[in-house]
Amino acid sequence: MAALELSQAFDPWDPAFVADPYPAYAELRARGRVLYYEPSNQWLVPHHADVSALLRDRRLGRTYQHRFTHEDFGRTPPPPEHEPFHVLNDHGMLDLEPPDHTRIRRLVSKAFTPRTVEQLRPYVHGLANELVSALVEAGGGDLLTDVAEPLPVAVIAEMLGIPESDRAQLRPWSADICGMYELNPSPETAAKAVRASVEFSDYLRELIAARRKEPGDDLISGLIAAHDEGDRLTEQEMISTAVLLLNAGHEATVNATVNGWWALFRNPGQLAALRADHSLIPSAVEELMRYDTPLQLFERWVLDEIEIDGTKIPRGAEIAMLFGSANHDPAVFTDPERLDLTRKDNPHISFSAGIHYCIGAPLARIELAASMRALLERAPTLTLVAEPERKPNFVIRGLKGLTVEIG
């Protein structure tokens, strides 16, 4: 298939595509199970069954540097000026493979046990109610900045032990770093990510030093203690882990919240049903995560040749698994373009799968349900003021804001 033909269906830099990529995904699924996309030098995988299987396939990896060099893969090493970003990113468990991934995830998972996460529920619900009450008192505002952002940022910062006075800078750092996960990021985007990587790393290095002197009841103190007990966690791994948890611990939740409410406002019948029956909240959270997926694309490197539908994908190639397309695959979801808050069979892959399944998924579900319940109970007449503007990003899908009022 010619790249020109494919780019007519898939163009992640086209604002019209970013605004609604789902019709293009349907075209991609009709064209085949794997499609080469020349502009990003990736193989696109649009079907749910293939994406689900590849997420569990150990012939693929989030990195190749545990087995190969850049030269082995015919890749140009990142420019030296990008090094701070790559040092930070490459030592986080999302971009590591076993055994390092296994070691770090085992330590971090102690903070995300069902019991630990359940203990956070009162704090999450209390904070959600506070934020929504303030929104109601003001007569409305920006759902993004007033509720969607501060809730998960505060929760993960609390877990990490980041003082409340320092939390305002976390979201800007995170946004700048996450810009590098887009396809072919611009030099300006890269410069912002590098600067944020340096500043965030310097901040955490100081915080780790302070926690060494005065340990607290937080995750950073726990990682320090684990290191001291011989679990071989380097300072860089601690820093990268903290940044990853902050970024992953709120980015998807923020975008799922505003994407979800924008979808509800566009489907007033479903919103009315949810307002009438709050027992729909758990299934609504799952359906909204499926319907407008906050992470649209997830990349993997081919470590050993694979074959998809007769097409051989060689070692060294990069796979782009289209989560948004997989979540709208009619082979798995009945009438996938319809928002159905009562959907029972909903195996969406918004939290990924396999060894890189989102460790914070249970906490994210609590946060999403808490903010939804607070808005339904305390702002039952919430209405949209104006159609929101989408962020230009494709991979991490979100809105610039969502202005609402109390009707």
C-alpha positions as YAML, in Angstrom:
chain: A
units: angstrom
residues:
- id: 1
  name: MET
  ca: [0.00, 0.00, 0.00]
- id: 2
  name: ALA
  ca: [1.37, 3.40, -0.95]
- id: 3
  name: ALA
  ca: [2.07, 5.79, 1.90]
- id: 4
  name: LEU
  ca: [0.03, 8.48, 0.12]
- id: 5
  name: GLU
  ca: [-3.05, 6.28, 0.07]
- id: 6
  name: LEU
  ca: [-2.70, 5.42, 3.74]
- id: 7
  name: SER
  ca: [-2.07, 9.03, 4.80]
- id: 8
  name: GLN
  ca: [-5.47, 9.93, 3.38]
- id: 9
  name: ALA
  ca: [-7.01, 7.76, 6.10]
- id: 10
  name: PHE
  ca: [-4.45, 8.24, 8.87]
- id: 11
  name: ASP
  ca: [-2.92, 11.68, 9.38]
- id: 12
  name: PRO
  ca: [-2.07, 12.36, 13.04]
- id: 13
  name: TRP
  ca: [-0.97, 15.92, 12.24]
- id: 14
  name: ASP
  ca: [-4.30, 16.90, 10.62]
- id: 15
  name: PRO
  ca: [-6.57, 18.78, 13.08]
- id: 16
  name: ALA
  ca: [-9.65, 17.24, 11.43]
- id: 17
  name: PHE
  ca: [-8.27, 13.75, 12.02]
- id: 18
  name: VAL
  ca: [-7.32, 14.57, 15.62]
- id: 19
  name: ALA
  ca: [-10.81, 15.94, 16.25]
- id: 20
  name: ASP
  ca: [-12.38, 12.60, 15.25]
- id: 21
  name: PRO
  ca: [-10.02, 9.78, 14.25]
- id: 22
  name: TYR
  ca: [-12.62, 7.03, 14.56]
- id: 23
  name: PRO
  ca: [-13.96, 7.06, 10.95]
- id: 24
  name: ALA
  ca: [-10.35, 6.78, 9.72]
- id: 25
  name: TYR
  ca: [-9.79, 3.86, 12.04]
- id: 26
  name: ALA
  ca: [-12.74, 2.05, 10.47]
- id: 27
  name: GLU
  ca: [-11.09, 2.50, 7.07]
- id: 28
  name: LEU
  ca: [-7.75, 1.21, 8.39]
- id: 29
  name: ARG
  ca: [-9.43, -1.91, 9.84]
- id: 30
  name: ALA
  ca: [-11.11, -2.54, 6.49]
- id: 31
  name: ARG
  ca: [-7.76, -2.26, 4.69]
- id: 32
  name: GLY
  ca: [-5.97, -4.93, 6.69]
- id: 33
  name: ARG
  ca: [-4.51, -6.15, 9.94]
- id: 34
  name: VAL
  ca: [-1.15, -4.41, 9.63]
- id: 35
  name: LEU
  ca: [-0.32, -1.35, 7.51]
- id: 36
  name: TYR
  ca: [3.01, 0.37, 6.96]
- id: 37
  name: TYR
  ca: [2.95, 4.13, 7.62]
- id: 38
  name: GLU
  ca: [5.95, 5.82, 6.04]
- id: 39
  name: PRO
  ca: [5.79, 9.27, 7.75]
- id: 40
  name: SER
  ca: [6.51, 7.72, 11.17]
- id: 41
  name: ASN
  ca: [8.24, 4.56, 9.85]
- id: 42
  name: GLN
  ca: [5.85, 2.35, 11.81]
- id: 43
  name: TRP
  ca: [3.56, -0.59, 11.23]
- id: 44
  name: LEU
  ca: [0.02, 0.32, 12.30]
- id: 45
  name: VAL
  ca: [-2.07, -2.38, 13.97]
- id: 46
  name: PRO
  ca: [-5.77, -1.37, 14.13]
- id: 47
  name: HIS
  ca: [-7.64, -4.55, 15.19]
- id: 48
  name: HIS
  ca: [-8.49, -5.41, 18.80]
- id: 49
  name: ALA
  ca: [-7.45, -9.08, 18.61]
- id: 50
  name: ASP
  ca: [-4.03, -8.23, 17.19]
- id: 51
  name: VAL
  ca: [-3.38, -5.36, 19.60]
- id: 52
  name: SER
  ca: [-4.40, -7.49, 22.58]
- id: 53
  name: ALA
  ca: [-2.15, -10.36, 21.46]
- id: 54
  name: LEU
  ca: [0.85, -8.13, 20.66]
- id: 55
  name: LEU
  ca: [0.69, -6.44, 24.06]
- id: 56
  name: ARG
  ca: [1.41, -9.88, 25.54]
- id: 57
  name: ASP
  ca: [3.95, -10.97, 22.91]
- id: 58
  name: ARG
  ca: [7.46, -11.11, 24.37]
- id: 59
  name: ARG
  ca: [8.98, -10.87, 20.89]
- id: 60
  name: LEU
  ca: [8.14, -7.18, 21.19]
- id: 61
  name: GLY
  ca: [9.58, -4.74, 23.70]
- id: 62
  name: ARG
  ca: [9.15, -1.20, 24.91]
- id: 63
  name: THR
  ca: [12.90, -0.89, 24.43]
- id: 64
  name: TYR
  ca: [15.54, -2.79, 22.51]
- id: 65
  name: GLN
  ca: [18.58, -1.49, 24.33]
- id: 66
  name: HIS
  ca: [18.64, -4.42, 26.76]
- id: 67
  name: ARG
  ca: [19.51, -6.64, 23.76]
- id: 68
  name: PHE
  ca: [20.65, -4.45, 20.89]
- id: 69
  name: THR
  ca: [22.44, -1.20, 20.11]
- id: 70
  name: HIS
  ca: [20.97, 1.65, 18.08]
- id: 71
  name: GLU
  ca: [23.28, 0.58, 15.26]
- id: 72
  name: ASP
  ca: [21.97, -3.00, 15.39]
- id: 73
  name: PHE
  ca: [18.50, -1.62, 14.74]
- id: 74
  name: GLY
  ca: [19.66, 0.83, 12.08]
- id: 75
  name: ARG
  ca: [18.59, 3.70, 14.30]
- id: 76
  name: THR
  ca: [20.32, 7.01, 14.85]
- id: 77
  name: PRO
  ca: [21.05, 7.59, 18.55]
- id: 78
  name: PRO
  ca: [19.14, 10.52, 20.08]
- id: 79
  name: PRO
  ca: [20.99, 13.85, 19.80]
- id: 80
  name: PRO
  ca: [23.17, 14.65, 22.84]
- id: 81
  name: GLU
  ca: [21.04, 17.67, 23.76]
- id: 82
  name: HIS
  ca: [18.06, 15.32, 24.34]
- id: 83
  name: GLU
  ca: [20.00, 13.18, 26.83]
- id: 84
  name: PRO
  ca: [18.28, 14.46, 30.02]
- id: 85
  name: PHE
  ca: [14.89, 13.36, 28.68]
- id: 86
  name: HIS
  ca: [16.12, 9.94, 27.59]
- id: 87
  name: VAL
  ca: [17.98, 9.28, 30.84]
- id: 88
  name: LEU
  ca: [14.79, 10.09, 32.74]
- id: 89
  name: ASN
  ca: [12.51, 8.14, 30.41]
- id: 90
  name: ASP
  ca: [14.72, 5.10, 29.86]
- id: 91
  name: HIS
  ca: [15.04, 4.30, 33.58]
- id: 92
  name: GLY
  ca: [11.28, 4.18, 34.23]
- id: 93
  name: MET
  ca: [9.59, 0.80, 34.28]
- id: 94
  name: LEU
  ca: [7.28, 1.66, 31.37]
- id: 95
  name: ASP
  ca: [10.30, 1.70, 29.05]
- id: 96
  name: LEU
  ca: [12.20, -1.16, 30.67]
- id: 97
  name: GLU
  ca: [12.03, -4.88, 30.00]
- id: 98
  name: PRO
  ca: [12.78, -7.76, 32.40]
- id: 99
  name: PRO
  ca: [14.70, -8.23, 34.59]
- id: 100
  name: ASP
  ca: [14.89, -4.49, 35.43]
- id: 101
  name: HIS
  ca: [11.18, -3.97, 34.77]
- id: 102
  name: THR
  ca: [10.29, -6.91, 37.01]
- id: 103
  name: ARG
  ca: [12.47, -5.66, 39.87]
- id: 104
  name: ILE
  ca: [11.13, -2.10, 39.84]
- id: 105
  name: ARG
  ca: [7.49, -3.07, 39.30]
- id: 106
  name: ARG
  ca: [7.68, -5.50, 42.22]
- id: 107
  name: LEU
  ca: [8.75, -2.66, 44.52]
- id: 108
  name: VAL
  ca: [6.22, -0.13, 43.21]
- id: 109
  name: SER
  ca: [3.37, -2.63, 43.27]
- id: 110
  name: LYS
  ca: [3.57, -2.66, 47.06]
- id: 111
  name: ALA
  ca: [2.06, 0.83, 46.98]
- id: 112
  name: PHE
  ca: [-0.76, -0.27, 44.67]
- id: 113
  name: THR
  ca: [-2.06, -3.39, 46.41]
- id: 114
  name: PRO
  ca: [-5.88, -3.66, 46.50]
- id: 115
  name: ARG
  ca: [-5.79, -2.93, 50.24]
- id: 116
  name: THR
  ca: [-3.59, 0.17, 49.85]
- id: 117
  name: VAL
  ca: [-5.66, 1.53, 46.98]
- id: 118
  name: GLU
  ca: [-8.89, 0.90, 48.88]
- id: 119
  name: GLN
  ca: [-7.52, 2.86, 51.83]
- id: 120
  name: LEU
  ca: [-7.20, 5.87, 49.52]
- id: 121
  name: ARG
  ca: [-10.89, 5.81, 48.60]
- id: 122
  name: PRO
  ca: [-12.09, 8.15, 51.43]
- id: 123
  name: TYR
  ca: [-9.34, 10.68, 50.59]
- id: 124
  name: VAL
  ca: [-10.21, 10.57, 46.88]
- id: 125
  name: HIS
  ca: [-13.94, 10.97, 47.49]
- id: 126
  name: GLY
  ca: [-13.41, 13.76, 50.01]
- id: 127
  name: LEU
  ca: [-11.19, 15.70, 47.62]
- id: 128
  name: ALA
  ca: [-13.57, 15.18, 44.70]
- id: 129
  name: ASN
  ca: [-16.44, 16.55, 46.78]
- id: 130
  name: GLU
  ca: [-14.36, 19.58, 47.81]
- id: 131
  name: LEU
  ca: [-13.39, 20.39, 44.24]
- id: 132
  name: VAL
  ca: [-16.92, 20.01, 42.88]
- id: 133
  name: SER
  ca: [-18.38, 22.04, 45.76]
- id: 134
  name: ALA
  ca: [-16.01, 24.88, 44.89]
- id: 135
  name: LEU
  ca: [-17.07, 24.62, 41.23]
- id: 136
  name: VAL
  ca: [-20.74, 24.80, 42.24]
- id: 137
  name: GLU
  ca: [-20.14, 27.74, 44.56]
- id: 138
  name: ALA
  ca: [-18.48, 29.62, 41.70]
- id: 139
  name: GLY
  ca: [-21.45, 28.89, 39.44]
- id: 140
  name: GLY
  ca: [-19.27, 26.93, 37.05]
- id: 141
  name: GLY
  ca: [-15.79, 27.09, 35.56]
- id: 142
  name: ASP
  ca: [-13.34, 24.95, 33.63]
- id: 143
  name: LEU
  ca: [-13.93, 21.31, 34.45]
- id: 144
  name: LEU
  ca: [-10.37, 20.57, 33.33]
- id: 145
  name: THR
  ca: [-8.50, 22.92, 35.65]
- id: 146
  name: ASP
  ca: [-11.04, 22.98, 38.50]
- id: 147
  name: VAL
  ca: [-11.73, 19.23, 38.91]
- id: 148
  name: ALA
  ca: [-10.10, 16.91, 36.36]
- id: 149
  name: GLU
  ca: [-6.51, 18.04, 36.92]
- id: 150
  name: PRO
  ca: [-6.24, 18.75, 40.66]
- id: 151
  name: LEU
  ca: [-7.83, 15.48, 41.79]
- id: 152
  name: PRO
  ca: [-5.40, 12.85, 40.38]
- id: 153
  name: VAL
  ca: [-2.39, 15.17, 40.70]
- id: 154
  name: ALA
  ca: [-3.10, 15.60, 44.41]
- id: 155
  name: VAL
  ca: [-3.64, 11.86, 44.92]
- id: 156
  name: ILE
  ca: [-0.39, 10.72, 43.29]
- id: 157
  name: ALA
  ca: [1.55, 13.61, 44.87]
- id: 158
  name: GLU
  ca: [0.19, 12.54, 48.26]
- id: 159
  name: MET
  ca: [1.32, 8.98, 47.60]
- id: 160
  name: LEU
  ca: [4.78, 10.14, 46.56]
- id: 161
  name: GLY
  ca: [5.09, 12.52, 49.51]
- id: 162
  name: ILE
  ca: [5.43, 15.72, 47.47]
- id: 163
  name: PRO
  ca: [4.58, 18.71, 49.69]
- id: 164
  name: GLU
  ca: [1.37, 20.55, 48.81]
- id: 165
  name: SER
  ca: [3.30, 23.80, 48.28]
- id: 166
  name: ASP
  ca: [5.29, 22.20, 45.43]
- id: 167
  name: ARG
  ca: [2.45, 20.57, 43.52]
- id: 168
  name: ALA
  ca: [1.57, 23.45, 41.18]
- id: 169
  name: GLN
  ca: [4.67, 22.82, 39.07]
- id: 170
  name: LEU
  ca: [3.99, 19.08, 38.62]
- id: 171
  name: ARG
  ca: [1.35, 19.39, 35.89]
- id: 172
  name: PRO
  ca: [3.41, 21.77, 33.65]
- id: 173
  name: TRP
  ca: [6.46, 19.52, 33.98]
- id: 174
  name: SER
  ca: [4.37, 16.48, 33.13]
- id: 175
  name: ALA
  ca: [2.73, 18.12, 30.11]
- id: 176
  name: ASP
  ca: [6.09, 19.16, 28.67]
- id: 177
  name: ILE
  ca: [7.65, 15.72, 29.18]
- id: 178
  name: CYS
  ca: [4.65, 13.93, 27.67]
- id: 179
  name: GLY
  ca: [4.96, 16.03, 24.52]
- id: 180
  name: MET
  ca: [7.83, 13.74, 23.52]
- id: 181
  name: TYR
  ca: [5.46, 10.79, 23.25]
- id: 182
  name: GLU
  ca: [3.78, 12.29, 20.19]
- id: 183
  name: LEU
  ca: [4.78, 11.11, 16.71]
- id: 184
  name: ASN
  ca: [7.80, 13.00, 15.33]
- id: 185
  name: PRO
  ca: [7.89, 15.72, 18.03]
- id: 186
  name: SER
  ca: [9.14, 19.14, 16.95]
- id: 187
  name: PRO
  ca: [12.47, 20.63, 18.12]
- id: 188
  name: GLU
  ca: [10.50, 23.06, 20.30]
- id: 189
  name: THR
  ca: [8.59, 20.18, 21.92]
- id: 190
  name: ALA
  ca: [11.86, 18.35, 22.53]
- id: 191
  name: ALA
  ca: [13.47, 21.43, 24.10]
- id: 192
  name: LYS
  ca: [10.53, 21.82, 26.49]
- id: 193
  name: ALA
  ca: [10.71, 18.13, 27.43]
- id: 194
  name: VAL
  ca: [14.44, 18.35, 28.10]
- id: 195
  name: ARG
  ca: [14.05, 21.44, 30.28]
- id: 196
  name: ALA
  ca: [11.20, 19.85, 32.25]
- id: 197
  name: SER
  ca: [13.23, 16.64, 32.64]
- id: 198
  name: VAL
  ca: [16.15, 18.55, 34.14]
- id: 199
  name: GLU
  ca: [13.99, 20.63, 36.48]
- id: 200
  name: PHE
  ca: [11.81, 17.72, 37.63]
- id: 201
  name: SER
  ca: [14.86, 15.48, 38.16]
- id: 202
  name: ASP
  ca: [16.68, 18.17, 40.16]
- id: 203
  name: TYR
  ca: [13.60, 18.68, 42.32]
- id: 204
  name: LEU
  ca: [13.21, 14.96, 43.03]
- id: 205
  name: ARG
  ca: [16.91, 14.55, 43.75]
- id: 206
  name: GLU
  ca: [16.55, 17.15, 46.51]
- id: 207
  name: LEU
  ca: [13.36, 15.52, 47.79]
- id: 208
  name: ILE
  ca: [15.03, 12.10, 47.91]
- id: 209
  name: ALA
  ca: [17.94, 13.60, 49.87]
- id: 210
  name: ALA
  ca: [15.47, 15.13, 52.33]
- id: 211
  name: ARG
  ca: [13.60, 11.81, 52.71]
- id: 212
  name: ARG
  ca: [16.88, 10.00, 53.39]
- id: 213
  name: LYS
  ca: [17.37, 12.29, 56.38]
- id: 214
  name: GLU
  ca: [13.73, 12.29, 57.47]
- id: 215
  name: PRO
  ca: [11.74, 9.33, 56.07]
- id: 216
  name: GLY
  ca: [8.00, 9.69, 55.85]
- id: 217
  name: ASP
  ca: [5.03, 7.41, 55.22]
- id: 218
  name: ASP
  ca: [5.20, 7.80, 51.45]
- id: 219
  name: LEU
  ca: [6.29, 5.92, 48.35]
- id: 220
  name: ILE
  ca: [9.61, 7.73, 47.88]
- id: 221
  name: SER
  ca: [10.59, 6.90, 51.46]
- id: 222
  name: GLY
  ca: [9.53, 3.32, 50.78]
- id: 223
  name: LEU
  ca: [11.72, 3.09, 47.68]
- id: 224
  name: ILE
  ca: [14.66, 4.47, 49.64]
- id: 225
  name: ALA
  ca: [14.10, 1.89, 52.36]
- id: 226
  name: ALA
  ca: [13.85, -0.91, 49.79]
- id: 227
  name: HIS
  ca: [17.16, 0.23, 48.28]
- id: 228
  name: ASP
  ca: [18.79, 0.30, 51.69]
- id: 229
  name: GLU
  ca: [17.55, -3.25, 52.29]
- id: 230
  name: GLY
  ca: [19.41, -4.42, 49.19]
- id: 231
  name: ASP
  ca: [16.83, -4.23, 46.40]
- id: 232
  name: ARG
  ca: [19.32, -2.39, 44.14]
- id: 233
  name: LEU
  ca: [17.23, 0.62, 43.20]
- id: 234
  name: THR
  ca: [19.49, 3.38, 41.90]
- id: 235
  name: GLU
  ca: [18.78, 7.03, 42.54]
- id: 236
  name: GLN
  ca: [18.04, 7.51, 38.83]
- id: 237
  name: GLU
  ca: [15.55, 4.64, 38.95]
- id: 238
  name: MET
  ca: [13.85, 6.29, 41.93]
- id: 239
  name: ILE
  ca: [13.64, 9.61, 40.08]
- id: 240
  name: SER
  ca: [12.40, 8.00, 36.86]
- id: 241
  name: THR
  ca: [9.86, 5.91, 38.77]
- id: 242
  name: ALA
  ca: [8.49, 8.96, 40.59]
- id: 243
  name: VAL
  ca: [8.15, 10.91, 37.32]
- id: 244
  name: LEU
  ca: [6.49, 7.98, 35.57]
- id: 245
  name: LEU
  ca: [4.00, 7.52, 38.40]
- id: 246
  name: LEU
  ca: [3.18, 11.22, 38.39]
- id: 247
  name: ASN
  ca: [2.77, 11.36, 34.61]
- id: 248
  name: ALA
  ca: [0.95, 8.07, 34.18]
- id: 249
  name: GLY
  ca: [-0.88, 8.54, 37.48]
- id: 250
  name: HIS
  ca: [-2.81, 11.56, 36.31]
- id: 251
  name: GLU
  ca: [-2.45, 12.13, 32.55]
- id: 252
  name: ALA
  ca: [-4.90, 9.44, 31.48]
- id: 253
  name: THR
  ca: [-7.32, 10.24, 34.33]
- id: 254
  name: VAL
  ca: [-7.38, 13.95, 33.49]
- id: 255
  name: ASN
  ca: [-8.08, 13.29, 29.83]
- id: 256
  name: ALA
  ca: [-10.56, 10.50, 30.49]
- id: 257
  name: THR
  ca: [-12.53, 12.87, 32.73]
- id: 258
  name: VAL
  ca: [-12.89, 15.71, 30.23]
- id: 259
  name: ASN
  ca: [-13.18, 13.43, 27.18]
- id: 260
  name: GLY
  ca: [-15.87, 11.56, 29.08]
- id: 261
  name: TRP
  ca: [-17.93, 14.60, 30.03]
- id: 262
  name: TRP
  ca: [-17.64, 16.01, 26.53]
- id: 263
  name: ALA
  ca: [-19.00, 12.69, 25.24]
- id: 264
  name: LEU
  ca: [-21.84, 12.82, 27.76]
- id: 265
  name: PHE
  ca: [-22.79, 16.35, 26.73]
- id: 266
  name: ARG
  ca: [-22.87, 15.17, 23.10]
- id: 267
  name: ASN
  ca: [-25.10, 12.24, 24.09]
- id: 268
  name: PRO
  ca: [-27.80, 13.86, 26.24]
- id: 269
  name: GLY
  ca: [-29.89, 10.70, 26.41]
- id: 270
  name: GLN
  ca: [-27.04, 8.79, 28.01]
- id: 271
  name: LEU
  ca: [-26.30, 11.68, 30.38]
- id: 272
  name: ALA
  ca: [-29.97, 11.78, 31.43]
- id: 273
  name: ALA
  ca: [-29.91, 8.02, 32.10]
- id: 274
  name: LEU
  ca: [-26.76, 8.40, 34.22]
- id: 275
  name: ARG
  ca: [-28.28, 11.28, 36.19]
- id: 276
  name: ALA
  ca: [-31.36, 9.17, 36.84]
- id: 277
  name: ASP
  ca: [-29.41, 6.08, 37.92]
- id: 278
  name: HIS
  ca: [-26.07, 6.56, 39.65]
- id: 279
  name: SER
  ca: [-25.58, 2.78, 39.83]
- id: 280
  name: LEU
  ca: [-24.45, 3.11, 36.20]
- id: 281
  name: ILE
  ca: [-21.26, 4.89, 37.29]
- id: 282
  name: PRO
  ca: [-18.94, 1.83, 37.20]
- id: 283
  name: SER
  ca: [-20.02, 0.76, 33.71]
- id: 284
  name: ALA
  ca: [-20.07, 4.41, 32.58]
- id: 285
  name: VAL
  ca: [-16.41, 4.80, 33.56]
- id: 286
  name: GLU
  ca: [-15.46, 1.75, 31.47]
- id: 287
  name: GLU
  ca: [-17.56, 2.81, 28.48]
- id: 288
  name: LEU
  ca: [-16.24, 6.37, 28.44]
- id: 289
  name: MET
  ca: [-12.66, 5.05, 28.59]
- id: 290
  name: ARG
  ca: [-13.49, 2.91, 25.56]
- id: 291
  name: TYR
  ca: [-15.53, 5.46, 23.63]
- id: 292
  name: ASP
  ca: [-12.90, 8.21, 23.52]
- id: 293
  name: THR
  ca: [-9.62, 6.57, 24.49]
- id: 294
  name: PRO
  ca: [-7.16, 8.87, 26.34]
- id: 295
  name: LEU
  ca: [-4.09, 7.03, 24.98]
- id: 296
  name: GLN
  ca: [-4.61, 6.44, 21.27]
- id: 297
  name: LEU
  ca: [-1.36, 4.75, 20.31]
- id: 298
  name: PHE
  ca: [1.20, 2.57, 22.07]
- id: 299
  name: GLU
  ca: [4.55, 1.69, 20.52]
- id: 300
  name: ARG
  ca: [6.62, -1.50, 20.68]
- id: 301
  name: TRP
  ca: [9.89, -2.56, 19.06]
- id: 302
  name: VAL
  ca: [10.15, -5.86, 17.19]
- id: 303
  name: LEU
  ca: [12.93, -7.80, 18.96]
- id: 304
  name: ASP
  ca: [12.41, -11.00, 16.96]
- id: 305
  name: GLU
  ca: [10.64, -11.23, 13.62]
- id: 306
  name: ILE
  ca: [6.88, -11.64, 13.79]
- id: 307
  name: GLU
  ca: [4.22, -12.30, 11.19]
- id: 308
  name: ILE
  ca: [0.77, -10.71, 11.04]
- id: 309
  name: ASP
  ca: [-1.71, -12.00, 8.48]
- id: 310
  name: GLY
  ca: [1.07, -13.18, 6.15]
- id: 311
  name: THR
  ca: [3.11, -9.97, 6.47]
- id: 312
  name: LYS
  ca: [6.53, -10.47, 8.04]
- id: 313
  name: ILE
  ca: [7.59, -7.62, 10.34]
- id: 314
  name: PRO
  ca: [11.38, -7.73, 10.68]
- id: 315
  name: ARG
  ca: [13.47, -7.31, 13.79]
- id: 316
  name: GLY
  ca: [14.20, -3.62, 14.29]
- id: 317
  name: ALA
  ca: [10.81, -2.42, 13.05]
- id: 318
  name: GLU
  ca: [8.43, -0.43, 15.23]
- id: 319
  name: ILE
  ca: [4.81, -1.39, 15.83]
- id: 320
  name: ALA
  ca: [2.18, 1.27, 16.56]
- id: 321
  name: MET
  ca: [-0.80, -0.35, 18.25]
- id: 322
  name: LEU
  ca: [-3.88, 1.80, 17.78]
- id: 323
  name: PHE
  ca: [-5.75, 1.60, 21.08]
- id: 324
  name: GLY
  ca: [-8.47, 3.96, 19.88]
- id: 325
  name: SER
  ca: [-9.13, 1.80, 16.85]
- id: 326
  name: ALA
  ca: [-9.05, -1.43, 18.84]
- id: 327
  name: ASN
  ca: [-11.62, 0.01, 21.25]
- id: 328
  name: HIS
  ca: [-13.98, 0.64, 18.31]
- id: 329
  name: ASP
  ca: [-13.53, -2.72, 16.61]
- id: 330
  name: PRO
  ca: [-16.98, -4.11, 15.69]
- id: 331
  name: ALA
  ca: [-15.55, -7.64, 15.89]
- id: 332
  name: VAL
  ca: [-15.45, -7.13, 19.67]
- id: 333
  name: PHE
  ca: [-17.89, -4.32, 20.49]
- id: 334
  name: THR
  ca: [-21.49, -4.30, 19.30]
- id: 335
  name: ASP
  ca: [-22.31, -0.98, 17.61]
- id: 336
  name: PRO
  ca: [-18.97, 0.51, 18.72]
- id: 337
  name: GLU
  ca: [-19.69, 4.07, 17.57]
- id: 338
  name: ARG
  ca: [-22.64, 4.28, 19.97]
- id: 339
  name: LEU
  ca: [-22.05, 5.43, 23.54]
- id: 340
  name: ASP
  ca: [-23.77, 2.85, 25.74]
- id: 341
  name: LEU
  ca: [-23.28, 3.34, 29.47]
- id: 342
  name: THR
  ca: [-24.97, 0.00, 30.15]
- id: 343
  name: ARG
  ca: [-22.50, -1.94, 27.98]
- id: 344
  name: LYS
  ca: [-21.77, -5.20, 29.80]
- id: 345
  name: ASP
  ca: [-19.13, -6.90, 27.67]
- id: 346
  name: ASN
  ca: [-16.45, -4.21, 27.51]
- id: 347
  name: PRO
  ca: [-12.90, -5.61, 27.16]
- id: 348
  name: HIS
  ca: [-11.37, -2.24, 26.25]
- id: 349
  name: ILE
  ca: [-7.59, -1.98, 26.32]
- id: 350
  name: SER
  ca: [-7.29, 1.61, 27.53]
- id: 351
  name: PHE
  ca: [-5.09, 0.43, 30.42]
- id: 352
  name: SER
  ca: [-2.91, -1.72, 28.08]
- id: 353
  name: ALA
  ca: [-2.23, -5.41, 28.83]
- id: 354
  name: GLY
  ca: [0.58, -7.85, 29.54]
- id: 355
  name: ILE
  ca: [3.53, -6.99, 31.77]
- id: 356
  name: HIS
  ca: [3.05, -3.27, 31.10]
- id: 357
  name: TYR
  ca: [-0.61, -3.24, 32.17]
- id: 358
  name: CYS
  ca: [-1.24, 0.01, 34.02]
- id: 359
  name: ILE
  ca: [-0.28, -0.56, 37.65]
- id: 360
  name: GLY
  ca: [-2.52, 2.33, 38.71]
- id: 361
  name: ALA
  ca: [-5.66, 1.20, 36.88]
- id: 362
  name: PRO
  ca: [-7.62, 0.40, 40.08]
- id: 363
  name: LEU
  ca: [-6.77, 3.84, 41.50]
- id: 364
  name: ALA
  ca: [-7.68, 5.56, 38.23]
- id: 365
  name: ARG
  ca: [-11.08, 3.86, 38.28]
- id: 366
  name: ILE
  ca: [-11.69, 5.10, 41.83]
- id: 367
  name: GLU
  ca: [-10.73, 8.66, 40.83]
- id: 368
  name: LEU
  ca: [-12.89, 8.66, 37.71]
- id: 369
  name: ALA
  ca: [-15.88, 7.27, 39.59]
- id: 370
  name: ALA
  ca: [-15.39, 9.71, 42.49]
- id: 371
  name: SER
  ca: [-15.35, 12.84, 40.33]
- id: 372
  name: MET
  ca: [-18.30, 11.56, 38.29]
- id: 373
  name: ARG
  ca: [-20.36, 10.83, 41.40]
- id: 374
  name: ALA
  ca: [-19.52, 14.21, 42.95]
- id: 375
  name: LEU
  ca: [-20.56, 16.04, 39.77]
- id: 376
  name: LEU
  ca: [-23.78, 14.04, 39.44]
- id: 377
  name: GLU
  ca: [-24.75, 14.57, 43.09]
- id: 378
  name: ARG
  ca: [-23.57, 18.13, 43.69]
- id: 379
  name: ALA
  ca: [-23.98, 19.60, 40.20]
- id: 380
  name: PRO
  ca: [-27.02, 17.81, 38.74]
- id: 381
  name: THR
  ca: [-27.77, 20.75, 36.44]
- id: 382
  name: LEU
  ca: [-24.26, 21.01, 35.01]
- id: 383
  name: THR
  ca: [-24.35, 22.26, 31.42]
- id: 384
  name: LEU
  ca: [-21.79, 22.95, 28.74]
- id: 385
  name: VAL
  ca: [-21.08, 26.61, 27.97]
- id: 386
  name: ALA
  ca: [-19.25, 26.23, 24.65]
- id: 387
  name: GLU
  ca: [-17.87, 23.50, 22.43]
- id: 388
  name: PRO
  ca: [-14.35, 22.74, 23.66]
- id: 389
  name: GLU
  ca: [-11.16, 22.93, 21.63]
- id: 390
  name: ARG
  ca: [-9.07, 19.79, 21.30]
- id: 391
  name: LYS
  ca: [-5.39, 19.72, 22.08]
- id: 392
  name: PRO
  ca: [-3.41, 19.23, 18.86]
- id: 393
  name: ASN
  ca: [-1.84, 16.05, 20.23]
- id: 394
  name: PHE
  ca: [-2.83, 12.71, 18.75]
- id: 395
  name: VAL
  ca: [-1.19, 10.08, 20.95]
- id: 396
  name: ILE
  ca: [-2.36, 11.54, 24.27]
- id: 397
  name: ARG
  ca: [-5.90, 12.64, 23.52]
- id: 398
  name: GLY
  ca: [-7.46, 15.48, 25.48]
- id: 399
  name: LEU
  ca: [-9.10, 18.89, 25.51]
- id: 400
  name: LYS
  ca: [-7.68, 22.35, 26.15]
- id: 401
  name: GLY
  ca: [-10.56, 22.97, 28.54]
- id: 402
  name: LEU
  ca: [-14.24, 22.21, 29.18]
- id: 403
  name: THR
  ca: [-16.17, 25.27, 30.34]
- id: 404
  name: VAL
  ca: [-19.34, 24.47, 32.26]
- id: 405
  name: GLU
  ca: [-21.96, 26.26, 34.32]
- id: 406
  name: ILE
  ca: [-24.50, 25.29, 36.92]
- id: 407
  name: GLY
  ca: [-27.78, 25.59, 35.06]
...
